[in-house]
Amino acid sequence: SQQGEEDPQALSIQEGENATMNCSYKTSINNLQWYRQNSGRGLVHLILIRSNEREKHSGRLRVTLDTSKKSSSLLITASRAADTASYFCATFTGANSKLTFGKGITLSVRP
Amino acid sequence: DSGVTQTPKHLITATGQRVTLRCSPRSGDLSVYWYQQSLDQGLQFLIQYYNGEERAKGNILERFSAQQFPDLHSELNLSSLELGDSALYFCASSLRSYNEQFFGPGTRLTVL
């Protein structure tokens, strides 16, 4: 079963705009991770945020985590055509020691 | 380049056959994970090995099996293949379960 549910399922924006993607989950987590996948390729880890952290930055990426609402958001600022990809959130729970991926968000950045 | 290698890149076979997919983790990583990705099922966790021992099991069919060898490389064996097994199979590795995972380029399996 899917632990993380991303929203929206698909997002299309113009180059230079910001892209915001959301992820909600159901049970307590140890950490939440975001990954990117270009078409047909392996997933690439973007950022990991621990359950005791609220916000994290990495380059043009900003991730927030609200454990009271069981949700996270990924913000990509000043998007580029090269950001076109699928984005997955994944939650790690110590109980089953595994990372559970959502279904992903398809982001299209128009040049 | 994630440092995780997978072979072969592509595999085309017939129903009923058996195939072996191979994965070499990133240097220093002790955990290896196998995932199946298809259009209808999304990314499904199959199984995890840690330092040679099975650590966690996901939606892995009984026709599928895996192992991790002393040199930490892993193999995923798929037998009695069905059309529905056609998918991308990814291997990933990490140092510990709670760390980020590094994915290989995948093996695209086509069952005809």
Backbone of each chain as ProteinMPNN parsed JSONL, in Angstrom:
{"seq_chain_A": "SQQGEEDPQALSIQEGENATMNCSYKTSINNLQWYRQNSGRGLVHLILIRSNEREKHSGRLRVTLDTSKKSSSLLITASRAADTASYFCATFTGANSKLTFGKGITLSVRP", "coords_chain_A": {"N_chain_A": [[0.856, -1.191, 0.0], [0.383, 2.312, -0.592], [2.246, 4.649, 1.147], [3.037, 7.336, 0.993], [1.336, 9.964, -0.586], [1.291, 11.789, -3.432], [0.653, 15.119, -4.563], [-0.053, 17.688, -6.891], [-1.057, 15.155, -9.341], [-0.027, 15.679, -11.772], [1.823, 18.372, -13.158], [2.192, 21.373, -14.861], [4.275, 23.894, -15.871], [5.685, 27.153, -16.64], [8.975, 27.85, -17.735], [11.134, 29.248, -15.337], [9.192, 29.807, -13.494], [7.962, 28.892, -10.182], [7.72, 25.622, -8.788], [5.526, 23.714, -6.921], [5.145, 20.87, -5.022], [3.259, 18.436, -3.335], [3.083, 16.153, -0.566], [1.432, 13.67, 1.196], [1.101, 11.598, 4.074], [0.453, 8.627, 6.058], [1.188, 7.279, 8.465], [3.361, 7.535, 11.372], [6.658, 8.731, 10.822], [10.228, 8.224, 10.3], [11.928, 9.552, 8.597], [11.578, 11.584, 5.625], [11.824, 11.452, 2.155], [12.728, 12.888, -0.98], [12.698, 12.131, -4.412], [13.874, 12.196, -7.798], [12.972, 11.26, -11.097], [14.022, 10.839, -14.276], [12.664, 10.166, -17.481], [12.322, 6.726, -17.784], [14.663, 6.202, -16.454], [16.913, 5.569, -13.634], [15.973, 6.364, -10.24], [16.824, 9.429, -8.66], [18.217, 10.602, -5.741], [17.081, 13.451, -4.01], [16.67, 15.007, -1.643], [16.649, 14.666, 1.91], [14.651, 14.723, 4.748], [14.466, 14.822, 8.206], [12.32, 13.574, 10.825], [12.324, 15.327, 12.941], [12.943, 17.714, 11.864], [11.993, 20.754, 10.239], [12.283, 22.233, 7.973], [14.234, 22.259, 4.988], [16.962, 23.025, 2.839], [18.307, 22.811, -0.446], [20.238, 23.92, -2.801], [18.237, 24.957, -5.424], [16.082, 23.794, -4.285], [13.544, 23.421, -1.845], [12.391, 21.944, 1.013], [9.688, 21.195, 3.09], [8.389, 19.982, 6.184], [5.632, 18.88, 7.904], [4.798, 17.383, 10.624], [2.573, 17.223, 12.223], [0.466, 17.521, 10.517], [1.039, 15.514, 8.882], [2.387, 15.841, 6.399], [4.289, 16.968, 3.55], [6.14, 19.298, 1.582], [7.596, 20.011, -1.572], [9.477, 22.441, -2.999], [10.484, 23.82, -5.984], [12.452, 26.276, -7.097], [12.58, 28.898, -9.581], [12.278, 27.342, -12.031], [13.582, 25.08, -14.535], [13.792, 23.844, -17.911], [15.116, 21.449, -17.795], [14.297, 20.418, -15.403], [12.113, 18.947, -15.854], [10.51, 16.019, -15.152], [9.647, 13.052, -13.26], [8.586, 13.188, -9.901], [9.07, 11.837, -6.735], [7.839, 11.205, -3.501], [9.043, 9.657, -0.559], [8.65, 7.672, 2.269], [10.215, 6.837, 5.312], [9.853, 4.429, 7.723], [10.622, 3.326, 10.929], [9.497, 1.069, 11.947], [8.974, -0.933, 10.013], [11.271, -0.782, 8.675], [11.603, 0.062, 6.001], [11.588, 1.877, 2.899], [8.949, 3.628, 1.578], [7.448, 4.372, -1.399], [5.585, 6.986, -3.03], [3.169, 7.473, -5.712], [4.082, 9.299, -7.457], [4.748, 12.486, -9.084], [4.217, 14.1, -12.095], [6.159, 16.414, -13.567], [6.173, 19.021, -15.832], [8.125, 21.306, -17.471], [7.816, 24.051, -19.354], [9.658, 25.449, -22.021]], "CA_chain_A": [[0.0, 0.0, 0.0], [1.148, 3.536, -0.714], [2.283, 5.458, 2.352], [3.035, 8.72, 0.568], [0.466, 10.292, -1.712], [1.691, 13.088, -3.937], [-0.4, 15.975, -5.124], [-0.985, 17.051, -7.831], [-0.486, 14.031, -10.077], [0.727, 16.256, -12.878], [1.991, 19.815, -13.025], [2.841, 21.958, -16.031], [4.577, 25.297, -15.597], [6.584, 27.828, -17.56], [10.341, 28.014, -17.241], [11.297, 30.438, -14.505], [8.197, 29.774, -12.414], [8.222, 27.952, -9.087], [6.88, 24.423, -8.783], [5.288, 23.198, -5.58], [4.566, 19.534, -5.012], [2.898, 18.059, -1.972], [3.056, 14.73, -0.239], [0.809, 13.376, 2.482], [1.341, 10.221, 4.493], [-0.559, 8.193, 7.029], [1.698, 6.857, 9.771], [4.559, 8.245, 11.835], [7.834, 8.432, 10.017], [11.547, 8.624, 10.786], [12.331, 10.601, 7.673], [10.872, 11.643, 4.355], [12.814, 11.723, 1.119], [12.237, 13.205, -2.318], [13.511, 11.61, -5.497], [13.505, 12.591, -9.153], [13.212, 10.241, -12.102], [13.862, 11.185, -15.679], [11.942, 9.099, -18.166], [12.958, 5.434, -17.992], [15.973, 6.105, -15.787], [16.865, 5.318, -12.203], [15.63, 7.495, -9.388], [17.946, 10.181, -8.1], [17.862, 11.194, -4.457], [17.183, 14.909, -3.99], [16.791, 15.597, -0.309], [16.096, 13.885, 3.017], [14.313, 15.556, 5.905], [14.163, 13.972, 9.341], [11.031, 13.884, 11.456], [12.473, 16.44, 13.885], [13.271, 18.903, 11.096], [10.8, 21.39, 9.673], [12.574, 22.788, 6.654], [15.579, 22.0, 4.524], [17.229, 23.62, 1.53], [19.423, 22.291, -1.212], [20.224, 24.645, -4.082], [16.908, 25.546, -5.731], [15.056, 22.968, -3.659], [13.197, 23.676, -0.456], [11.45, 20.944, 1.491], [9.132, 21.413, 4.421], [7.742, 18.816, 6.771], [4.708, 19.175, 9.009], [4.44, 16.062, 11.148], [1.232, 17.265, 12.801], [-0.463, 17.334, 9.399], [1.554, 14.384, 8.104], [2.533, 16.299, 5.017], [5.548, 17.587, 3.155], [6.082, 19.93, 0.27], [8.853, 20.242, -2.279], [9.427, 23.639, -3.828], [11.607, 24.033, -6.902], [12.375, 27.674, -7.504], [13.163, 29.262, -10.876], [12.37, 26.055, -12.726], [14.241, 24.999, -15.844], [13.279, 22.743, -18.735], [15.786, 20.234, -17.336], [13.614, 19.908, -14.207], [11.042, 18.064, -16.319], [10.77, 14.676, -14.635], [8.696, 12.609, -12.234], [9.097, 13.41, -8.55], [8.478, 10.902, -5.79], [8.183, 11.288, -2.09], [9.193, 8.34, 0.037], [8.691, 7.778, 3.724], [10.889, 5.745, 6.001], [9.351, 4.184, 9.077], [11.497, 2.375, 11.595], [8.756, -0.151, 12.283], [9.206, -1.973, 9.003], [12.601, -0.52, 8.109], [11.66, 0.173, 4.558], [11.217, 3.144, 2.288], [7.743, 3.419, 0.785], [7.318, 5.435, -2.388], [4.301, 7.362, -3.572], [2.995, 7.187, -7.131], [4.868, 10.257, -8.221], [4.164, 13.66, -9.734], [4.877, 14.39, -13.364], [6.376, 17.853, -13.734], [6.61, 19.46, -17.158], [8.523, 22.706, -17.486], [7.805, 24.5, -20.75], [10.696, 26.45, -22.267]], "C_chain_A": [[0.882, 1.227, 0.0], [1.092, 4.289, 0.605], [2.214, 6.924, 1.969], [2.14, 8.914, -0.642], [0.831, 11.69, -2.178], [0.515, 13.824, -4.566], [0.257, 17.238, -5.667], [-0.33, 15.845, -8.515], [0.365, 14.524, -11.225], [0.726, 17.765, -12.744], [2.727, 20.326, -14.249], [3.044, 23.443, -15.781], [5.525, 25.847, -16.657], [7.967, 27.917, -16.911], [10.457, 29.321, -16.468], [10.301, 30.497, -13.353], [8.644, 28.791, -11.327], [7.257, 26.784, -9.192], [6.754, 23.932, -7.352], [4.57, 21.866, -5.676], [4.357, 19.113, -3.57], [2.856, 16.56, -1.802], [2.386, 14.574, 1.111], [1.029, 11.907, 2.804], [0.462, 9.891, 5.69], [-0.008, 7.863, 8.413], [2.944, 7.646, 10.142], [5.778, 7.792, 11.056], [9.115, 8.813, 10.747], [12.124, 9.72, 9.891], [11.508, 10.529, 6.4], [11.886, 12.082, 3.306], [12.105, 12.06, -0.19], [13.248, 12.717, -3.353], [12.988, 12.156, -6.815], [13.817, 11.436, -10.092], [12.976, 10.824, -13.477], [13.36, 9.943, -16.404], [12.774, 7.839, -18.364], [14.288, 5.249, -17.297], [15.794, 5.8, -14.306], [16.515, 6.566, -11.423], [16.889, 8.127, -8.826], [17.483, 10.841, -6.81], [18.087, 12.703, -4.494], [17.477, 15.434, -2.599], [16.114, 14.693, 0.712], [15.828, 14.841, 4.164], [13.881, 14.632, 7.036], [12.892, 14.441, 10.038], [11.129, 15.042, 12.445], [12.915, 17.735, 13.186], [12.015, 19.475, 10.462], [11.043, 21.885, 8.248], [14.025, 22.474, 6.298], [15.751, 22.565, 3.126], [18.388, 22.888, 0.868], [19.375, 22.947, -2.583], [18.881, 25.316, -4.318], [15.757, 24.771, -5.096], [14.835, 23.407, -2.219], [12.141, 22.65, -0.068], [10.976, 21.339, 2.873], [8.457, 20.13, 4.884], [6.878, 19.274, 7.94], [4.201, 17.841, 9.545], [3.049, 16.062, 11.782], [0.171, 17.061, 11.726], [-0.068, 16.141, 8.538], [1.663, 14.774, 6.625], [3.89, 16.959, 4.805], [5.327, 18.295, 1.832], [7.491, 20.112, -0.267], [8.652, 21.436, -3.188], [10.68, 23.696, -4.68], [11.476, 25.469, -7.399], [13.038, 27.874, -8.862], [13.367, 28.028, -11.748], [12.999, 26.186, -14.112], [13.644, 23.831, -16.621], [13.878, 21.411, -18.277], [15.173, 19.66, -16.064], [12.448, 19.004, -14.579], [11.376, 16.635, -15.958], [9.58, 14.259, -13.779], [9.361, 12.756, -10.875], [8.329, 12.524, -7.576], [8.829, 11.308, -4.369], [8.213, 9.866, -1.552], [9.335, 8.513, 1.535], [9.391, 6.563, 4.31], [10.314, 5.636, 7.406], [10.215, 3.097, 9.7], [10.831, 1.042, 11.842], [9.017, -1.268, 11.277], [10.518, -1.783, 8.256], [12.62, -0.492, 6.593], [11.141, 1.529, 4.1], [10.019, 2.878, 1.385], [7.526, 4.622, -0.111], [5.871, 5.713, -2.733], [4.261, 7.071, -5.061], [3.699, 8.194, -8.025], [4.051, 11.385, -8.823], [4.944, 13.898, -11.011], [4.96, 15.897, -13.534], [6.869, 18.136, -15.152], [6.924, 20.94, -17.072], [8.667, 23.122, -18.935], [8.85, 25.588, -20.971], [10.094, 27.777, -22.73]], "O_chain_A": [[1.995, 1.2, 0.524], [0.006, 4.541, 1.129], [1.431, 7.682, 2.543], [2.177, 8.136, -1.595], [0.703, 12.659, -1.429], [-0.461, 13.229, -5.025], [1.072, 17.83, -4.959], [0.843, 15.561, -8.273], [1.347, 13.889, -11.61], [-0.244, 18.362, -12.277], [3.763, 19.782, -14.632], [2.087, 24.167, -15.509], [6.088, 25.102, -17.459], [8.092, 28.043, -15.693], [9.946, 30.359, -16.888], [10.548, 31.166, -12.35], [9.556, 27.986, -11.517], [6.119, 26.941, -9.633], [7.754, 23.755, -6.656], [3.529, 21.746, -6.322], [5.177, 19.399, -2.698], [2.627, 15.805, -2.747], [2.733, 15.27, 2.065], [1.13, 11.074, 1.903], [-0.188, 10.767, 6.26], [-0.66, 8.134, 9.421], [3.513, 8.346, 9.304], [5.907, 6.626, 10.684], [9.1, 9.611, 11.684], [12.726, 10.682, 10.368], [10.829, 9.537, 6.136], [12.701, 12.972, 3.546], [11.01, 11.567, -0.461], [14.46, 12.864, -3.198], [11.82, 12.528, -6.936], [14.803, 10.722, -9.908], [11.869, 11.251, -13.804], [13.61, 8.815, -15.98], [13.808, 7.872, -19.031], [14.974, 4.252, -17.522], [14.676, 5.775, -13.791], [16.732, 7.686, -11.885], [17.882, 7.451, -8.555], [16.479, 11.552, -6.791], [19.129, 13.179, -4.942], [18.414, 16.207, -2.398], [15.12, 14.033, 0.406], [16.673, 15.667, 4.511], [13.03, 13.763, 6.846], [12.453, 15.576, 9.853], [10.119, 15.674, 12.755], [13.223, 18.728, 13.845], [11.071, 18.736, 10.181], [10.125, 21.946, 7.431], [14.909, 22.428, 7.154], [14.813, 22.582, 2.328], [19.314, 22.415, 1.527], [18.564, 22.571, -3.429], [18.438, 26.14, -3.519], [14.589, 25.068, -5.348], [15.771, 23.717, -1.483], [11.121, 22.509, -0.743], [11.762, 21.765, 3.719], [8.017, 19.31, 4.078], [7.345, 19.967, 8.844], [3.283, 17.246, 8.982], [2.413, 15.011, 11.87], [-0.892, 16.498, 11.99], [-0.761, 15.802, 7.578], [1.107, 14.121, 5.742], [4.536, 17.433, 5.739], [4.438, 17.936, 1.061], [8.441, 20.336, 0.482], [7.765, 21.441, -4.042], [11.797, 23.63, -4.168], [10.492, 25.821, -8.048], [13.936, 27.125, -9.247], [14.487, 27.714, -12.15], [12.954, 27.235, -14.753], [13.053, 22.928, -16.029], [13.226, 20.37, -18.36], [15.492, 18.535, -15.682], [11.859, 18.363, -13.709], [12.391, 16.094, -16.395], [8.628, 15.019, -13.601], [10.551, 12.481, -10.72], [7.099, 12.472, -7.596], [9.958, 11.7, -4.074], [7.497, 8.988, -2.034], [10.053, 9.394, 2.008], [9.192, 5.429, 3.874], [10.289, 6.602, 8.17], [10.5, 2.077, 9.073], [11.495, 0.01, 11.938], [9.252, -2.415, 11.659], [10.834, -2.526, 7.326], [13.567, -0.977, 5.974], [10.387, 2.215, 4.791], [10.072, 2.0, 0.524], [7.431, 5.754, 0.363], [5.033, 4.812, -2.735], [5.198, 6.494, -5.614], [3.884, 7.953, -9.218], [2.845, 11.266, -9.041], [6.175, 13.899, -11.012], [3.936, 16.573, -13.632], [7.857, 17.559, -15.606], [6.086, 21.737, -16.65], [9.526, 22.616, -19.658], [8.923, 26.544, -20.199], [10.827, 28.733, -22.983]]}, "seq_chain_B": "DSGVTQTPKHLITATGQRVTLRCSPRSGDLSVYWYQQSLDQGLQFLIQYYNGEERAKGNILERFSAQQFPDLHSELNLSSLELGDSALYFCASSLRSYNEQFFGPGTRLTVL", "coords_chain_B": {"N_chain_B": [[26.18, 9.635, -12.238], [25.339, 7.006, -10.16], [26.858, 5.088, -8.945], [25.891, 2.597, -8.587], [25.585, -0.408, -10.246], [23.893, -2.205, -12.816], [23.09, -5.174, -14.497], [21.574, -7.222, -17.045], [21.051, -4.384, -19.286], [18.822, -4.456, -20.899], [16.377, -6.983, -21.399], [14.927, -9.527, -23.137], [12.54, -11.974, -23.22], [10.738, -15.121, -23.146], [7.435, -16.193, -22.147], [7.224, -18.248, -19.244], [9.911, -18.668, -18.96], [13.1, -18.299, -17.212], [14.968, -15.775, -15.601], [17.931, -13.947, -14.632], [18.782, -11.141, -12.823], [21.317, -8.783, -12.226], [23.098, -6.961, -9.719], [25.367, -4.526, -8.589], [26.264, -2.932, -5.693], [26.834, 0.466, -4.52], [30.143, 1.345, -3.598], [30.941, 0.445, -0.344], [28.336, 0.486, 0.587], [25.984, -1.374, 2.415], [23.41, -2.283, 2.282], [21.072, -3.59, -0.023], [18.495, -3.084, -2.337], [15.602, -4.169, -4.11], [13.435, -3.163, -6.676], [10.354, -3.01, -8.493], [9.087, -1.497, -11.347], [6.252, -0.527, -12.993], [3.836, 0.648, -15.404], [1.187, 0.402, -14.538], [1.349, -0.423, -11.856], [3.133, 1.207, -10.605], [5.971, 2.149, -8.566], [7.226, -0.503, -6.943], [8.305, -1.937, -3.976], [10.382, -4.716, -3.611], [12.299, -6.437, -2.207], [14.761, -6.426, 0.433], [18.189, -6.634, 1.199], [20.655, -6.904, 3.708], [23.941, -6.762, 4.255], [24.245, -9.407, 3.372], [22.086, -10.732, 4.433], [18.565, -11.324, 4.395], [16.479, -8.556, 4.905], [14.094, -7.087, 4.729], [10.855, -7.583, 3.335], [8.826, -7.041, 0.533], [6.334, -6.595, -1.876], [6.895, -9.146, -3.142], [6.72, -11.766, -5.439], [6.172, -15.324, -5.139], [7.431, -16.65, -7.164], [9.646, -15.206, -7.574], [12.964, -14.63, -6.468], [15.743, -13.68, -4.41], [19.186, -12.915, -3.677], [22.024, -11.957, -1.691], [25.419, -11.747, -2.084], [28.65, -12.675, -0.569], [30.446, -10.693, -1.503], [28.816, -8.578, -1.622], [27.349, -8.033, -3.91], [24.226, -8.45, -5.636], [21.628, -10.657, -6.713], [18.661, -10.996, -8.577], [16.268, -13.316, -9.112], [13.966, -14.355, -11.479], [11.329, -16.402, -12.166], [9.339, -18.733, -14.14], [8.131, -16.904, -15.926], [5.694, -14.387, -16.633], [3.51, -12.493, -18.814], [2.792, -10.193, -17.461], [4.956, -9.636, -15.909], [6.635, -8.03, -17.201], [8.515, -5.189, -16.986], [10.309, -2.403, -15.489], [13.148, -3.083, -13.634], [14.643, -2.135, -10.754], [17.624, -1.746, -8.904], [18.802, -0.688, -5.787], [21.015, 0.929, -3.46], [22.169, 1.46, -0.107], [23.804, 2.837, 2.767], [22.785, 2.48, 5.37], [19.478, 1.428, 6.434], [17.903, 3.716, 6.893], [19.06, 5.697, 5.508], [19.546, 7.758, 2.505], [18.764, 6.323, -0.675], [20.562, 4.952, -3.386], [20.087, 4.642, -6.73], [20.346, 2.2, -9.328], [20.675, 2.079, -12.976], [18.698, 0.446, -13.918], [17.016, -2.521, -15.188], [15.407, -3.341, -18.067], [12.827, -5.437, -18.506], [11.282, -7.467, -20.828], [8.66, -9.534, -21.444], [7.609, -11.849, -23.689]], "CA_chain_B": [[26.408, 8.203, -12.004], [25.063, 6.727, -8.757], [27.79, 4.104, -8.418], [25.216, 1.295, -8.584], [25.533, -0.953, -11.607], [22.941, -3.286, -13.048], [23.169, -5.849, -15.796], [21.775, -6.46, -18.282], [20.207, -3.188, -19.432], [17.573, -4.906, -21.496], [16.226, -8.427, -21.438], [13.699, -9.944, -23.8], [12.432, -13.415, -23.052], [9.403, -15.657, -23.402], [6.708, -16.651, -20.961], [7.669, -19.527, -18.706], [11.359, -18.709, -18.815], [13.706, -17.81, -15.971], [16.059, -14.828, -15.856], [18.653, -13.444, -13.456], [19.234, -9.761, -12.909], [22.454, -8.621, -11.333], [23.291, -5.611, -9.187], [26.52, -4.255, -7.729], [25.959, -1.706, -4.953], [27.865, 1.487, -4.353], [31.209, 0.93, -2.706], [30.706, 0.774, 1.062], [26.939, 0.298, 0.976], [25.715, -2.734, 2.874], [22.028, -2.644, 1.958], [20.657, -3.629, -1.421], [17.046, -3.143, -2.473], [15.085, -4.416, -5.45], [12.131, -2.562, -6.955], [9.756, -3.235, -9.8], [8.293, -0.339, -11.754], [5.439, -0.691, -14.196], [2.911, 1.775, -15.571], [-0.041, 0.253, -13.759], [1.597, -0.66, -10.431], [4.044, 2.186, -10.031], [7.236, 1.64, -8.034], [6.918, -1.459, -5.882], [9.441, -2.511, -3.264], [10.345, -6.181, -3.641], [13.041, -7.085, -1.135], [15.986, -5.766, 0.879], [19.228, -7.412, 1.86], [21.647, -6.127, 4.453], [25.159, -7.52, 4.555], [24.08, -10.819, 3.06], [20.88, -11.341, 5.007], [17.296, -10.691, 4.04], [16.103, -7.625, 5.973], [12.676, -6.715, 4.605], [10.202, -8.115, 2.154], [7.675, -6.268, 0.077], [5.388, -7.315, -2.733], [7.642, -10.055, -4.005], [6.0, -12.988, -5.74], [6.893, -16.556, -4.792], [8.232, -17.028, -8.334], [10.848, -14.361, -7.56], [13.834, -14.811, -5.309], [16.943, -12.851, -4.494], [20.215, -13.176, -2.682], [23.168, -11.063, -1.664], [26.614, -12.569, -1.943], [29.659, -12.109, 0.34], [31.046, -9.453, -2.007], [27.686, -7.644, -1.51], [26.502, -7.905, -5.087], [22.954, -9.137, -5.444], [20.94, -11.158, -7.901], [17.213, -11.198, -8.493], [15.874, -14.39, -10.015], [12.549, -14.336, -11.819], [11.067, -17.652, -12.874], [7.981, -18.943, -14.681], [7.764, -15.537, -16.263], [4.4, -14.099, -17.237], [3.491, -11.222, -19.53], [2.666, -9.128, -16.482], [6.236, -9.375, -15.237], [7.344, -7.028, -17.993], [8.641, -3.98, -16.159], [11.667, -1.958, -15.169], [13.58, -3.568, -12.33], [15.716, -1.303, -10.226], [18.36, -2.071, -7.705], [19.295, 0.497, -5.088], [21.82, 0.583, -2.295], [22.369, 2.5, 0.901], [24.667, 2.409, 3.864], [21.852, 1.972, 6.375], [18.094, 1.468, 5.943], [17.281, 5.026, 6.994], [19.771, 6.652, 4.645], [19.082, 7.869, 1.131], [19.1, 5.192, -1.512], [21.156, 5.27, -4.68], [19.489, 3.719, -7.685], [21.006, 1.849, -10.568], [19.969, 2.501, -14.179], [17.57, -0.432, -14.161], [16.954, -3.54, -16.237], [14.064, -3.375, -18.672], [12.465, -6.812, -18.85], [10.125, -7.644, -21.691], [8.262, -10.934, -21.555], [6.745, -11.972, -24.884]], "C_chain_B": [[26.283, 7.909, -10.501], [26.097, 5.811, -8.127], [27.186, 2.716, -8.32], [25.138, 0.807, -10.026], [24.552, -2.113, -11.674], [23.181, -3.866, -14.431], [22.112, -6.934, -15.866], [20.9, -5.206, -18.293], [18.833, -3.572, -19.95], [17.57, -6.42, -21.544], [14.881, -8.738, -22.082], [13.645, -11.456, -23.721], [10.987, -13.844, -23.252], [8.744, -16.078, -22.089], [7.205, -18.029, -20.54], [9.154, -19.621, -18.453], [11.796, -18.171, -17.452], [14.853, -16.88, -16.338], [16.702, -14.425, -14.53], [19.128, -12.033, -13.723], [20.316, -9.56, -11.858], [22.647, -7.163, -10.944], [24.568, -5.557, -8.362], [26.279, -2.941, -7.012], [27.116, -0.725, -4.991], [28.904, 0.986, -3.371], [30.906, 1.382, -1.276], [29.271, 0.58, 1.524], [26.68, -1.166, 1.323], [24.313, -3.224, 2.505], [21.791, -2.594, 0.457], [19.151, -3.825, -1.453], [16.709, -3.461, -3.922], [13.679, -3.835, -5.555], [11.674, -2.962, -8.349], [8.924, -2.003, -10.14], [7.562, -0.635, -13.048], [4.429, 0.442, -14.24], [1.692, 1.624, -14.662], [0.199, 0.114, -12.262], [2.481, 0.4, -9.791], [5.313, 1.519, -9.535], [6.932, 0.772, -6.82], [8.213, -2.004, -5.278], [9.302, -4.031, -3.259], [11.015, -6.779, -2.406], [14.297, -6.284, -0.811], [16.915, -6.777, 1.515], [20.181, -6.468, 2.568], [22.798, -7.057, 4.81], [24.947, -9.024, 4.413], [22.804, -11.459, 3.58], [19.63, -10.582, 4.572], [16.838, -9.821, 5.202], [14.619, -7.275, 5.925], [12.131, -7.248, 3.291], [9.004, -7.25, 1.811], [6.769, -7.14, -0.748], [6.092, -8.27, -3.677], [6.875, -11.355, -4.176], [6.836, -14.198, -5.351], [7.769, -17.028, -5.948], [9.545, -16.23, -8.4], [11.671, -14.678, -6.311], [15.073, -13.944, -5.498], [17.961, -13.339, -3.483], [21.296, -12.118, -2.786], [24.386, -11.89, -1.288], [27.631, -11.909, -1.008], [30.329, -10.84, -0.172], [30.01, -8.34, -2.12], [26.915, -7.431, -2.814], [25.256, -8.765, -4.879], [22.405, -9.608, -6.777], [19.457, -11.343, -7.597], [16.846, -12.22, -9.55], [14.366, -14.367, -10.217], [12.259, -15.588, -12.63], [9.611, -17.745, -13.299], [7.378, -17.612, -15.109], [6.413, -15.449, -16.968], [4.472, -12.745, -17.93], [3.492, -10.034, -18.559], [3.934, -8.814, -15.719], [7.07, -8.37, -16.018], [7.343, -5.705, -17.219], [10.091, -3.545, -16.141], [11.996, -2.481, -13.779], [14.795, -2.762, -11.898], [16.344, -1.945, -9.011], [18.799, -0.744, -7.091], [20.156, 0.04, -3.932], [21.897, 1.757, -1.343], [23.273, 1.939, 1.979], [23.826, 1.759, 4.973], [20.434, 2.125, 5.825], [17.519, 2.871, 5.914], [17.982, 6.095, 6.165], [19.126, 6.759, 3.28], [19.557, 6.66, 0.338], [19.633, 5.693, -2.854], [20.722, 4.192, -5.664], [20.401, 3.436, -8.867], [20.162, 2.267, -11.755], [18.793, 1.607, -14.546], [17.81, -1.463, -15.25], [15.53, -3.543, -16.759], [13.804, -4.791, -19.134], [11.202, -6.807, -19.695], [9.855, -9.127, -21.823], [7.257, -11.05, -22.698], [5.959, -13.285, -24.87]], "O_chain_B": [[27.008, 8.472, -9.681], [26.208, 5.756, -6.902], [27.888, 1.756, -8.003], [24.68, 1.527, -10.912], [24.402, -2.888, -10.73], [23.438, -3.147, -15.396], [21.777, -7.521, -14.837], [20.093, -5.006, -17.386], [17.812, -3.066, -19.483], [18.611, -7.058, -21.706], [13.835, -8.273, -21.628], [14.592, -12.14, -24.11], [10.115, -13.011, -23.501], [9.406, -16.287, -21.072], [7.558, -18.862, -21.374], [9.615, -20.556, -17.797], [10.995, -17.669, -16.664], [15.616, -17.155, -17.264], [16.101, -14.544, -13.462], [19.794, -11.764, -14.723], [20.239, -10.093, -10.752], [22.394, -6.253, -11.734], [24.822, -6.435, -7.537], [26.102, -1.917, -7.671], [28.22, -1.044, -5.434], [28.576, 0.28, -2.418], [30.646, 2.561, -1.032], [29.013, 0.517, 2.726], [27.106, -2.073, 0.609], [24.066, -4.427, 2.428], [22.245, -1.684, -0.236], [18.599, -4.625, -0.698], [17.431, -3.076, -4.842], [12.852, -3.99, -4.657], [12.475, -3.215, -9.248], [8.147, -1.525, -9.313], [8.175, -0.952, -14.067], [4.194, 1.115, -13.237], [1.221, 2.602, -14.083], [-0.662, 0.496, -11.468], [2.568, 0.479, -8.565], [5.693, 0.453, -10.02], [6.442, 1.257, -5.8], [9.098, -2.471, -5.994], [8.239, -4.566, -2.942], [10.394, -7.528, -1.652], [14.828, -5.563, -1.656], [16.491, -7.656, 2.266], [20.473, -5.374, 2.084], [22.637, -8.011, 5.571], [25.417, -9.809, 5.236], [22.473, -12.588, 3.216], [19.646, -9.363, 4.406], [16.805, -10.274, 6.346], [13.966, -7.18, 6.964], [12.837, -7.348, 2.288], [8.27, -6.791, 2.686], [6.467, -8.276, -0.381], [5.898, -8.2, -4.891], [6.438, -11.97, -3.203], [8.059, -14.109, -5.246], [8.751, -17.736, -5.727], [10.436, -16.548, -9.188], [11.126, -14.957, -5.242], [15.399, -13.534, -6.611], [17.637, -14.08, -2.555], [21.465, -11.472, -3.82], [24.379, -12.632, -0.306], [27.502, -10.728, -0.686], [30.739, -9.996, 0.624], [30.304, -7.273, -2.659], [25.917, -6.711, -2.818], [25.241, -9.68, -4.056], [22.684, -9.028, -7.827], [19.067, -11.782, -6.515], [17.084, -12.013, -10.74], [13.594, -14.36, -9.259], [12.877, -15.81, -13.671], [8.767, -16.952, -12.88], [6.271, -17.248, -14.71], [6.045, -16.304, -17.774], [5.375, -11.949, -17.671], [4.119, -9.006, -18.817], [3.988, -7.84, -14.968], [8.106, -7.912, -15.534], [6.289, -5.185, -16.852], [10.974, -4.205, -16.688], [11.199, -2.333, -12.853], [15.82, -2.717, -12.579], [15.678, -2.596, -8.206], [19.126, 0.203, -7.807], [20.045, -1.098, -3.474], [21.709, 2.908, -1.737], [23.477, 0.73, 2.084], [24.114, 0.657, 5.438], [20.214, 2.864, 4.865], [16.737, 3.201, 5.023], [17.554, 7.248, 6.127], [18.262, 5.956, 2.928], [20.593, 6.062, 0.629], [19.2, 6.722, -3.372], [20.957, 3.001, -5.459], [21.127, 4.31, -9.34], [19.048, 2.76, -11.575], [17.979, 1.971, -15.395], [18.678, -1.305, -16.109], [14.573, -3.721, -16.006], [14.471, -5.294, -20.038], [10.188, -6.217, -19.322], [10.717, -9.888, -22.263], [6.194, -10.43, -22.674], [5.188, -13.553, -25.792]]}, "name": "protein", "num_of_chains": 2, "seq": "SQQGEEDPQALSIQEGENATMNCSYKTSINNLQWYRQNSGRGLVHLILIRSNEREKHSGRLRVTLDTSKKSSSLLITASRAADTASYFCATFTGANSKLTFGKGITLSVRPDSGVTQTPKHLITATGQRVTLRCSPRSGDLSVYWYQQSLDQGLQFLIQYYNGEERAKGNILERFSAQQFPDLHSELNLSSLELGDSALYFCASSLRSYNEQFFGPGTRLTVL"}
